[in-house]
Amino acid sequence: MTRPEVRAALAQDIAPWDNAFRAVYADVLERVLAIAGGIPGQHVTLPLQGCGHFIVESAIRTFVPAGRKILIPATGSYSDRMIRLAREAGRVPVVLPLAPNTPVDPLAIEAALDADASISHVGLVYSETGSGVIHDAEAVGRAVHRAGRRLIVDAVSAFGALPFDIAQQPETDAIVFTSNKCIEALPGIGFAIAPVHRLRACVGQAGSWSFDMADILTYSEQRGATRPRFTPPAQVVAAFNRALDFFDAEGGRIPRLARYTANMRVFYDGMVRLGLTPCLTPERQGPIIVNIQAPDDPAWDLQRFVDALKARGVLISNFFNTPDPSFRVGCIGAITPDNMLVAVAAMDAALGDIGITRREAACP
């Protein structure tokens, strides 16, 4: 999933407060702001140590006042997590039901907002890896804008591949993402791109010092944007900066998305040829992750399958987020369609290794 040069960037001693590291830190903040379409002075990159859930919770706490409502379309397992994060932060999640594996309907968003004037925000999972469905963040944003509300976008598995221009979506309070996924670096730090004026309007309402984006902005304005508020994962930042070099060398977001889409098509078609059943129809399948329904065979065991693949040099997740058993395969990372062909062949053999004779799903 990562290039050796990116992993090598981890293997160095870095003093997080060293002046030389400040230049790397500043470079990262500027580069991701540009990818998001942010305008210097109007938008800012806010770093936060931790996983994707940390940066999502931080956005909810910072921009949604305590006790206020946030509309969250039920896109799958990661929207379920956003709902829990909002509730446990003292905000009120309003769930918009969706049919399984269905893209969010912007008209349904607009109707829900029209029906309840007390909803201040919409929280959208852009790329729902629990299903593989991509939701139209731009169209949802237009609906939010028409209703005069605000938008928080969980782009953890979307940023760097799927399109988003925050300058063209003024309803957006934050688009959040992490250092791994489509930038092809390592996990350990999250980022938010947010409008400066909105952050200044939200000072003091997070209810958490650690998760307060407005405080991150205040600190950077007082101490300088190159000084992290708390000790950063310096090696992770260095690796992320190196991964951005490869992102630029590839040509940026559009060619990266094209490669991921080609990866997905090779893998999806390969699974069908093997007699396996994808969870999504081709027209709904996104380019980030493919979920395959578990074979209806008593010999099926996800961990044994994962172990058999690992023995053949292919690594996949050993968990699933779909309602029914499945296995999930990422189409992102430093991989190509040729790598996906290798993975398809390895899966064909691994199914035999664990004794699968019936590959069809129970409910295709």
C-alpha positions as CSV (number, residue, x, y, z in Angstrom):
1,M,0.0,0.0,0.0
2,T,2.9,2.4,0.5
3,R,6.1,3.0,-1.4
4,P,9.5,2.1,0.1
5,E,10.5,5.7,0.0
6,V,7.5,6.7,2.1
7,R,8.3,4.0,4.6
8,A,11.9,5.1,4.7
9,A,10.9,8.6,5.8
10,L,9.8,7.0,9.0
11,A,13.2,5.6,9.8
12,Q,14.8,8.8,11.0
13,D,15.2,10.7,14.3
14,I,13.2,13.9,14.2
15,A,12.9,16.4,17.0
16,P,9.3,17.6,16.7
17,W,10.1,21.1,17.8
18,D,13.3,21.4,15.6
19,N,13.4,24.4,13.3
20,A,14.2,22.1,10.3
21,F,11.1,20.1,10.9
22,R,9.0,23.3,11.0
23,A,9.6,23.7,7.3
24,V,8.3,20.2,6.6
25,Y,5.3,20.8,8.8
26,A,4.5,24.0,7.0
27,D,4.9,22.4,3.6
28,V,2.4,19.7,4.4
29,L,-0.2,22.2,5.6
30,E,0.2,24.2,2.4
31,R,0.1,21.3,0.1
32,V,-3.1,19.7,1.4
33,L,-4.8,23.1,1.5
34,A,-4.1,23.3,-2.3
35,I,-5.5,19.8,-2.9
36,A,-8.7,20.8,-1.2
37,G,-9.1,24.0,-3.2
38,G,-8.5,26.1,-0.2
39,I,-7.6,29.8,-0.5
40,P,-4.7,30.9,1.8
41,G,-6.0,33.5,4.3
42,Q,-9.6,32.3,3.8
43,H,-9.1,28.6,4.6
44,V,-6.7,26.8,6.8
45,T,-5.3,23.3,7.4
46,L,-5.7,22.0,10.9
47,P,-3.7,19.0,12.0
48,L,-4.8,16.6,14.8
49,Q,-2.9,13.6,16.0
50,G,-4.8,10.3,15.9
51,C,-7.1,8.3,13.6
52,G,-10.0,9.4,11.4
53,H,-12.5,9.2,14.3
54,F,-10.5,11.8,16.2
55,I,-10.7,14.4,13.4
56,V,-14.4,13.6,12.7
57,E,-15.2,14.1,16.4
58,S,-13.2,17.3,16.5
59,A,-15.1,18.8,13.5
60,I,-18.5,17.9,15.2
61,R,-17.4,19.4,18.5
62,T,-15.9,22.5,17.0
63,F,-18.7,23.5,14.6
64,V,-21.9,22.0,16.0
65,P,-22.9,23.8,19.2
66,A,-23.7,21.6,22.2
67,G,-27.3,20.4,22.2
68,R,-27.8,21.3,18.6
69,K,-28.8,18.9,15.8
70,I,-26.8,17.4,13.0
71,L,-28.5,15.5,10.2
72,I,-26.5,12.4,9.3
73,P,-27.6,10.2,6.3
74,A,-27.4,6.6,7.2
75,T,-24.8,5.6,4.6
76,G,-23.4,2.6,6.5
77,S,-21.0,1.7,9.3
78,Y,-19.0,4.9,9.2
79,S,-22.1,7.1,9.4
80,D,-23.1,4.9,12.4
81,R,-19.8,5.9,14.0
82,M,-20.4,9.6,13.2
83,I,-23.8,9.3,14.8
84,R,-22.2,7.9,18.0
85,L,-19.5,10.5,18.0
86,A,-22.1,13.3,17.8
87,R,-24.3,11.8,20.5
88,E,-21.5,11.2,23.0
89,A,-20.2,14.7,22.3
90,G,-23.5,16.1,23.5
91,R,-24.9,16.9,20.1
92,V,-28.1,15.6,18.7
93,P,-27.8,13.3,15.7
94,V,-30.8,13.2,13.4
95,V,-30.6,10.1,11.2
96,L,-31.8,10.2,7.6
97,P,-32.6,6.6,6.7
98,L,-31.4,5.2,3.4
99,A,-32.1,2.0,1.5
100,P,-29.1,-0.3,1.7
101,N,-26.3,0.5,-0.7
102,T,-28.1,3.6,-2.0
103,P,-26.5,7.0,-2.7
104,V,-27.8,9.9,-0.7
105,D,-30.6,11.8,-2.4
106,P,-29.9,15.6,-2.1
107,L,-33.7,16.2,-2.3
108,A,-34.2,14.1,0.8
109,I,-31.5,16.2,2.5
110,E,-33.3,19.3,1.5
111,A,-36.7,18.0,2.6
112,A,-35.3,17.0,6.0
113,L,-33.8,20.4,6.6
114,D,-37.0,22.1,5.5
115,A,-38.9,20.0,8.0
116,D,-36.7,20.9,10.9
117,A,-35.3,24.4,11.2
118,S,-33.4,23.5,14.4
119,I,-30.9,21.3,12.4
120,S,-27.8,23.4,12.0
121,H,-25.5,20.9,10.2
122,V,-25.3,17.9,7.9
123,G,-22.6,15.3,8.4
124,L,-21.8,13.3,5.2
125,V,-19.5,10.3,4.8
126,Y,-18.2,10.9,1.3
127,S,-16.8,7.5,0.6
128,E,-18.6,4.9,2.7
129,T,-16.2,1.9,2.8
130,G,-18.7,-0.1,4.7
131,S,-20.6,-0.5,1.5
132,G,-18.3,0.8,-1.3
133,V,-20.8,3.5,-2.3
134,I,-19.6,7.0,-3.1
135,H,-22.0,9.8,-2.2
136,D,-22.3,13.1,-4.1
137,A,-20.7,15.6,-1.7
138,E,-21.1,18.4,-4.2
139,A,-24.8,17.8,-4.8
140,V,-25.5,17.3,-1.0
141,G,-23.6,20.6,-0.4
142,R,-25.8,22.5,-2.8
143,A,-28.9,21.2,-0.9
144,V,-27.3,22.3,2.4
145,H,-26.4,25.7,0.9
146,R,-30.0,26.3,-0.4
147,A,-31.3,25.5,3.1
148,G,-28.9,27.9,4.7
149,R,-27.2,25.2,6.9
150,R,-23.6,24.0,7.3
151,L,-21.8,20.9,6.1
152,I,-19.1,18.6,7.6
153,V,-17.6,16.1,5.2
154,D,-15.9,12.9,6.3
155,A,-13.5,12.4,3.4
156,V,-11.2,10.0,5.2
157,S,-11.2,7.5,2.3
158,A,-11.9,10.1,-0.4
159,F,-9.5,13.0,0.0
160,G,-6.8,13.0,-2.7
161,A,-8.9,11.0,-5.2
162,L,-12.5,12.1,-5.3
163,P,-13.2,15.7,-6.3
164,F,-13.8,18.4,-3.7
165,D,-13.2,22.2,-3.9
166,I,-13.9,23.9,-0.6
167,A,-13.8,27.4,-2.2
168,Q,-16.7,26.3,-4.5
169,Q,-18.7,24.9,-1.5
170,P,-19.1,27.8,0.9
171,E,-21.5,25.8,3.0
172,T,-18.6,23.6,4.2
173,D,-17.4,24.0,7.7
174,A,-14.8,21.3,7.4
175,I,-13.6,18.5,5.1
176,V,-11.6,16.0,7.2
177,F,-9.2,13.2,6.2
178,T,-6.2,11.3,7.4
179,S,-2.6,10.8,6.4
180,N,-3.1,7.3,5.0
181,K,-5.8,6.2,2.4
182,C,-5.6,8.0,-0.9
183,I,-2.5,10.0,-0.2
184,E,-0.8,6.7,0.3
185,A,1.2,7.5,3.5
186,L,0.9,6.0,7.0
187,P,-1.8,6.5,9.6
188,G,-1.2,8.7,12.7
189,I,-2.5,12.2,12.0
190,G,-5.7,13.7,10.7
191,F,-6.4,17.0,9.0
192,A,-9.3,19.3,8.5
193,I,-9.6,22.1,5.9
194,A,-11.9,24.8,7.2
195,P,-12.9,28.5,6.7
196,V,-11.0,30.8,9.0
197,H,-14.1,33.0,9.7
198,R,-16.1,30.0,10.8
199,L,-13.4,28.8,13.2
200,R,-13.2,32.3,14.8
201,A,-17.0,32.1,15.3
202,C,-16.7,28.8,17.1
203,V,-14.1,29.6,19.7
204,G,-14.9,27.9,23.0
205,Q,-17.7,25.6,22.0
206,A,-15.9,22.3,21.5
207,G,-16.1,21.3,25.1
208,S,-12.7,19.6,24.7
209,W,-9.2,21.1,24.6
210,S,-7.8,18.2,22.6
211,F,-10.5,18.2,20.0
212,D,-10.9,22.0,19.6
213,M,-10.1,23.1,16.0
214,A,-10.7,26.7,16.9
215,D,-8.0,26.4,19.5
216,I,-5.6,24.9,16.9
217,L,-6.1,28.0,14.8
218,T,-5.7,30.4,17.8
219,Y,-2.5,28.7,18.8
220,S,-1.1,28.8,15.3
221,E,-2.0,32.5,15.0
222,Q,-0.3,33.3,18.3
223,R,2.8,31.0,17.9
224,G,3.2,30.7,14.2
225,A,1.6,28.2,11.8
226,T,4.8,26.1,11.8
227,R,4.5,25.3,15.5
228,P,2.3,22.3,16.4
229,R,0.0,22.8,19.3
230,F,0.9,19.5,20.9
231,T,3.7,17.0,20.1
232,P,3.1,15.8,16.5
233,P,3.9,12.4,15.1
234,A,6.9,13.8,13.4
235,Q,7.9,10.7,11.4
236,V,4.4,10.3,10.2
237,V,4.3,13.9,9.0
238,A,7.7,13.3,7.2
239,A,6.3,10.2,5.5
240,F,3.2,12.1,4.5
241,N,5.2,14.9,3.0
242,R,7.2,12.3,1.0
243,A,3.9,10.7,-0.2
244,L,2.8,14.1,-1.4
245,D,5.9,14.1,-3.6
246,F,4.6,11.0,-5.4
247,F,1.1,12.4,-5.5
248,D,2.4,15.4,-7.4
249,A,4.6,13.3,-9.6
250,E,1.6,11.2,-10.6
251,G,-0.2,14.4,-11.7
252,G,-2.4,14.9,-8.7
253,R,-6.0,13.9,-8.0
254,I,-7.3,13.1,-11.4
255,P,-4.7,10.5,-12.6
256,R,-4.8,9.0,-9.1
257,L,-8.5,8.5,-9.3
258,A,-8.1,7.0,-12.8
259,R,-5.6,4.5,-11.5
260,Y,-7.9,3.5,-8.5
261,T,-10.8,3.2,-10.9
262,A,-8.8,0.9,-13.2
263,N,-7.8,-1.1,-10.1
264,M,-11.4,-1.5,-9.1
265,R,-12.6,-2.6,-12.5
266,V,-9.9,-5.2,-12.8
267,F,-10.6,-6.6,-9.4
268,Y,-14.4,-6.4,-9.7
269,D,-14.4,-8.2,-13.0
270,G,-12.0,-10.7,-11.7
271,M,-14.2,-11.6,-8.8
272,V,-17.1,-12.1,-11.1
273,R,-15.0,-14.5,-13.3
274,L,-14.1,-16.5,-10.2
275,G,-17.8,-17.0,-9.4
276,L,-17.9,-14.6,-6.5
277,T,-20.6,-12.1,-5.9
278,P,-19.8,-8.3,-5.3
279,C,-22.0,-6.6,-2.8
280,L,-22.8,-3.7,-5.3
281,T,-24.0,-3.6,-8.8
282,P,-21.4,-2.2,-11.3
283,E,-23.1,1.1,-11.6
284,R,-23.0,1.7,-7.8
285,Q,-19.5,0.4,-7.2
286,G,-17.1,3.1,-6.1
287,P,-13.4,3.1,-6.9
288,I,-12.1,3.0,-3.3
289,I,-13.1,-0.4,-1.8
290,V,-14.9,-3.4,-3.1
291,N,-16.9,-5.7,-0.8
292,I,-17.5,-9.3,-1.9
293,Q,-20.2,-11.4,-0.4
294,A,-19.0,-14.4,1.5
295,P,-19.3,-17.8,-0.3
296,D,-22.3,-19.8,0.8
297,D,-20.1,-22.7,1.8
298,P,-19.7,-24.2,5.3
299,A,-15.9,-24.1,4.9
300,W,-15.9,-20.3,4.7
301,D,-13.9,-18.6,7.4
302,L,-12.8,-15.0,6.9
303,Q,-9.7,-15.3,9.0
304,R,-8.6,-18.5,7.4
305,F,-9.1,-16.9,4.0
306,V,-7.0,-13.8,5.0
307,D,-4.3,-16.1,6.3
308,A,-4.2,-18.1,3.1
309,L,-3.9,-14.9,1.1
310,K,-1.2,-13.6,3.4
311,A,0.8,-16.8,2.7
312,R,0.5,-15.9,-1.0
313,G,1.7,-12.4,-0.5
314,V,-1.6,-10.6,-0.5
315,L,-3.0,-8.7,2.5
316,I,-6.7,-7.7,2.9
317,S,-8.8,-6.7,5.9
318,N,-9.8,-9.4,8.4
319,F,-13.1,-7.7,9.2
320,F,-16.2,-6.6,7.3
321,N,-18.8,-3.8,7.8
322,T,-21.6,-5.0,5.6
323,P,-24.8,-6.4,7.1
324,D,-24.1,-9.9,5.8
325,P,-20.7,-11.6,5.8
326,S,-18.3,-10.4,3.2
327,F,-14.7,-9.6,2.6
328,R,-13.3,-6.2,1.7
329,V,-10.5,-5.2,-0.6
330,G,-9.0,-1.8,-1.0
331,C,-8.3,-0.5,-4.6
332,I,-6.2,2.4,-3.2
333,G,-2.6,2.6,-2.3
334,A,0.6,2.3,-4.3
335,I,-0.8,-0.5,-6.4
336,T,-1.7,-0.9,-10.1
337,P,-4.2,-3.0,-12.1
338,D,-1.4,-5.6,-12.6
339,N,-1.3,-6.0,-8.8
340,M,-5.0,-6.5,-8.8
341,L,-4.6,-9.3,-11.3
342,V,-2.1,-11.0,-8.9
343,A,-4.6,-10.6,-6.1
344,V,-7.4,-12.2,-8.1
345,A,-5.2,-15.2,-8.9
346,A,-4.2,-15.5,-5.2
347,M,-7.8,-15.4,-4.1
348,D,-8.7,-18.1,-6.6
349,A,-6.0,-20.3,-5.1
350,A,-6.8,-19.3,-1.5
351,L,-10.4,-20.4,-1.8
352,G,-9.1,-23.8,-2.8
353,D,-6.6,-23.7,0.1
354,I,-9.4,-23.5,2.7
355,G,-11.7,-26.0,0.9
356,I,-14.3,-23.7,-0.7
357,T,-16.3,-25.6,-3.3
358,R,-19.3,-23.3,-3.6
359,R,-18.4,-19.7,-4.4
360,E,-21.9,-18.2,-4.9
361,A,-23.3,-16.0,-2.2
362,A,-26.3,-17.1,-0.2
363,C,-28.4,-14.2,-1.5
364,P,-26.8,-13.0,-4.7
